[in-house]
Amino acid sequence: MAPKWRELADKLAEQIKNGDYTPGQLLPQIRDLVEAGEGSKATVNAAYKALEAEGLVTSSRGVGTMVRAQTPLKRIGISRYDKAKWRDGDEVAFIADRVASGRTYRRGEQTQSVSLIEAPAPAAEAHGLPAGAQVYARARLVKEGEQPTHTLTSYYRPEHVEGTRIVDPTPGPAGRGGGFRVLYDAGYEIDHMKERIFARVPTADEAKILKLPTGEPVVELHRTTYTEDGTVVEFAIGVHAASRFAWEYEFKVPDSAEGGEQQ
């Protein structure tokens, strides 16, 4: 026989799935369920902890236990970097994801800080820089409404971006078309990219910044962006809340027997 807290957790989970409690809605306060005869304070608390671990709710001090949105954003692949979006329009990558997901967005949902720092080892390696070399780090936090979705920090060689909008910390993309448009206008047209993704446990700081529930992993992205001649013009590290994105790719299937090897 299942313990009382498990029975209560299953009952609440079923109510969430049936729509009795909708995304963003607060569950009853613990004392209210105790008074309703659902169990002791310890029983209700254990049930809420189980729902949080299962990704159905989030809990925060002073607010309560809230039902999580269960529909993740599409994190589209190749098409989010379509030049027509940022070169000819004003649809930067995170906005392309929102459009593809049928979700609203505000440019101010991206904030950033910009600093000239000693290049971290992965950035130095990507740019082919010696240890101790300086790079500009443009660190962004992206939210959907009040909920953080991911962080993204891009590292640039100073000679590529000095004096451009990329080093301006004003919230939102770096002007019309964002950073890729800035590079394009400076004579560095992006041509191809390499992305590497992997899941891991978040650090304590990441869990706090992204407001992650207990037990939720993150997906880390490493993106290297090249010009046609192979010059690296951006190396970026993104940290994404795993449950807030569905990674989606559509591409032509290669045939290396026709025209050489492809990656």
Legacy VTK file of the C-alpha trace (Angstrom):
# vtk DataFile Version 3.0
C-alpha trace
ASCII
DATASET POLYDATA
POINTS 263 float
0.000 0.000 0.000
1.391 3.393 -1.009
2.186 5.869 1.776
-0.274 8.682 2.395
1.954 11.335 0.831
2.259 9.296 -2.372
-1.503 8.894 -2.612
-1.936 12.649 -2.216
0.799 13.397 -4.769
-0.854 11.064 -7.292
-4.246 12.663 -6.663
-2.874 16.175 -7.231
-0.903 15.051 -10.297
-4.103 13.669 -11.825
-5.897 16.952 -11.114
-3.079 18.871 -12.817
-3.188 16.614 -15.870
-6.985 16.952 -16.048
-6.732 20.749 -15.980
-8.259 21.227 -12.545
-5.089 23.174 -11.758
-3.717 25.074 -14.757
-0.165 26.310 -15.544
0.680 29.281 -13.372
-2.022 28.487 -10.826
-1.078 28.055 -7.179
-1.944 24.810 -5.430
-3.724 25.136 -2.072
-1.561 26.161 0.843
-0.352 23.282 2.985
-2.469 24.328 5.952
-5.588 24.355 3.758
-5.061 20.737 2.723
-4.341 19.771 6.317
-7.618 21.391 7.399
-9.396 19.592 4.536
-8.263 16.259 5.959
-5.732 15.376 3.253
-3.079 14.512 5.833
-0.619 16.021 8.260
1.640 18.968 7.447
4.503 16.501 6.873
2.328 14.418 4.508
1.269 17.400 2.379
4.790 18.798 2.327
6.161 15.419 1.135
3.505 15.259 -1.579
4.435 18.751 -2.808
8.123 17.852 -2.785
7.343 14.771 -4.896
5.394 16.849 -7.438
8.291 19.300 -7.648
10.805 16.496 -8.215
8.558 15.137 -10.968
8.538 18.517 -12.730
4.844 19.275 -12.289
5.177 22.242 -9.940
7.657 24.801 -8.696
7.880 26.076 -5.139
9.243 29.382 -3.923
9.311 30.965 -0.483
6.703 33.650 -0.050
4.804 32.634 -3.187
3.761 29.010 -2.785
3.592 25.947 -5.023
2.711 26.730 -8.632
1.800 24.458 -11.551
4.523 24.517 -14.210
3.879 25.182 -17.882
4.178 21.835 -19.639
4.629 23.094 -23.221
8.307 23.823 -23.897
9.589 26.371 -26.360
10.822 25.097 -29.694
14.547 25.639 -29.893
14.737 25.431 -33.675
18.022 24.423 -35.243
19.384 25.573 -38.601
16.515 27.879 -39.537
16.949 30.093 -36.445
20.144 31.407 -38.078
18.606 32.103 -41.504
20.341 35.243 -42.793
17.072 36.639 -44.081
15.828 36.786 -40.483
18.603 39.004 -39.078
20.358 40.495 -42.132
17.208 41.644 -43.920
14.836 41.717 -40.943
14.980 41.979 -37.190
14.352 38.402 -36.054
17.299 37.409 -33.872
17.672 33.770 -32.839
15.730 33.785 -29.551
12.880 35.663 -31.258
12.898 33.112 -34.110
12.333 30.411 -31.485
9.356 32.323 -30.047
7.834 32.876 -33.502
8.213 29.171 -34.346
6.587 28.277 -31.014
3.654 30.638 -31.534
4.649 32.527 -28.391
4.858 36.230 -27.704
8.093 38.053 -26.945
9.423 41.409 -25.843
12.888 42.618 -26.813
13.521 43.566 -23.188
13.227 39.890 -22.212
16.926 39.683 -23.047
19.231 41.532 -20.670
23.008 41.551 -20.744
26.270 42.682 -19.298
29.422 43.302 -21.338
32.972 43.160 -20.014
36.535 42.881 -21.284
38.029 39.826 -19.573
40.768 37.255 -19.804
39.487 34.593 -22.190
38.223 31.418 -20.464
40.021 28.322 -21.751
37.211 27.142 -24.121
36.905 30.621 -25.649
40.665 31.011 -26.069
40.867 27.596 -27.731
37.985 28.332 -30.097
39.457 31.686 -31.144
43.018 30.340 -31.316
44.197 32.838 -28.710
47.083 32.447 -26.259
46.490 32.101 -22.530
45.794 35.472 -20.931
44.422 37.091 -24.100
41.553 39.546 -23.683
38.069 39.018 -25.131
34.749 40.760 -24.826
32.192 38.659 -22.947
28.562 39.523 -23.708
26.483 37.671 -21.111
22.727 37.494 -21.672
19.841 36.260 -19.556
16.729 35.490 -21.596
13.266 35.225 -20.046
9.794 34.335 -21.212
7.732 36.779 -19.224
9.152 36.456 -15.723
10.487 32.923 -16.190
14.152 32.627 -17.188
14.736 30.205 -20.083
18.497 30.308 -20.603
21.733 32.216 -20.353
24.057 32.799 -23.300
27.542 34.292 -23.112
29.317 35.161 -26.362
33.062 35.777 -26.523
34.526 38.054 -29.205
37.986 39.237 -30.217
38.250 42.962 -29.398
39.413 43.827 -32.920
36.162 42.403 -34.323
33.701 44.279 -32.092
35.439 47.284 -30.491
33.200 50.346 -30.834
30.184 48.382 -32.111
26.743 47.833 -30.571
27.892 44.392 -29.402
29.782 46.039 -26.532
26.748 48.158 -25.557
25.055 46.646 -22.445
21.608 48.131 -23.253
18.928 45.437 -22.688
17.694 43.644 -25.791
19.474 42.538 -28.975
22.421 44.617 -30.239
20.255 46.783 -32.444
18.289 45.730 -35.521
19.291 42.190 -36.496
21.324 41.638 -33.343
24.958 40.596 -33.046
25.186 38.762 -36.351
24.026 41.895 -38.181
26.651 43.930 -36.319
29.360 41.504 -37.451
27.971 41.563 -41.004
28.107 45.368 -41.109
31.692 45.232 -39.806
32.701 42.960 -42.701
32.460 39.613 -40.890
29.601 37.772 -42.572
28.876 34.508 -40.792
29.046 31.440 -43.016
28.895 28.283 -40.917
28.628 27.125 -37.324
29.433 24.199 -35.094
27.179 23.437 -32.138
27.803 20.932 -29.349
25.191 20.182 -26.699
25.203 18.058 -23.572
23.165 17.712 -20.378
24.558 18.138 -16.880
23.660 19.022 -13.310
23.388 22.808 -12.786
25.590 24.715 -10.395
23.952 26.390 -7.407
24.254 29.793 -9.109
22.693 28.478 -12.331
19.794 26.919 -10.435
19.175 30.270 -8.735
19.463 32.388 -11.893
17.247 30.074 -13.974
14.847 29.405 -11.066
15.183 25.660 -11.560
13.136 23.189 -9.529
15.003 20.621 -7.490
16.507 17.900 -9.664
16.143 19.635 -13.045
19.221 19.352 -15.306
20.469 21.936 -17.768
21.488 21.585 -21.397
24.787 23.310 -22.172
25.442 24.574 -25.687
28.819 25.452 -27.188
28.501 27.400 -30.459
31.412 28.364 -32.686
30.629 30.770 -35.532
32.890 31.141 -38.589
33.222 33.361 -41.629
33.673 31.754 -45.050
37.475 31.781 -44.710
37.319 29.984 -41.352
37.798 32.973 -39.056
36.051 32.463 -35.710
34.003 35.574 -34.968
32.017 34.297 -31.988
32.275 31.514 -29.431
29.232 31.173 -27.189
28.219 29.077 -24.198
24.521 28.719 -23.431
22.940 27.130 -20.371
19.310 26.106 -20.933
16.684 24.877 -18.471
16.137 21.357 -19.823
12.354 21.249 -19.492
11.775 24.675 -21.063
12.966 23.722 -24.553
12.288 21.100 -27.191
15.298 21.018 -29.527
14.124 20.693 -33.110
16.169 20.214 -36.296
15.213 19.870 -39.935
17.900 19.410 -42.576
18.677 17.760 -45.879
20.138 14.276 -45.404
23.710 14.312 -46.770
25.159 11.793 -49.177
28.959 11.932 -48.929
29.262 9.762 -52.046
28.046 12.750 -54.067
30.462 15.654 -53.851
32.690 14.829 -50.923
32.399 14.219 -47.234
29.954 16.339 -45.224
29.588 16.940 -41.489
LINES 1 264
263 0 1 2 3 4 5 6 7 8 9 10 11 12 13 14 15 16 17 18 19 20 21 22 23 24 25 26 27 28 29 30 31 32 33 34 35 36 37 38 39 40 41 42 43 44 45 46 47 48 49 50 51 52 53 54 55 56 57 58 59 60 61 62 63 64 65 66 67 68 69 70 71 72 73 74 75 76 77 78 79 80 81 82 83 84 85 86 87 88 89 90 91 92 93 94 95 96 97 98 99 100 101 102 103 104 105 106 107 108 109 110 111 112 113 114 115 116 117 118 119 120 121 122 123 124 125 126 127 128 129 130 131 132 133 134 135 136 137 138 139 140 141 142 143 144 145 146 147 148 149 150 151 152 153 154 155 156 157 158 159 160 161 162 163 164 165 166 167 168 169 170 171 172 173 174 175 176 177 178 179 180 181 182 183 184 185 186 187 188 189 190 191 192 193 194 195 196 197 198 199 200 201 202 203 204 205 206 207 208 209 210 211 212 213 214 215 216 217 218 219 220 221 222 223 224 225 226 227 228 229 230 231 232 233 234 235 236 237 238 239 240 241 242 243 244 245 246 247 248 249 250 251 252 253 254 255 256 257 258 259 260 261 262
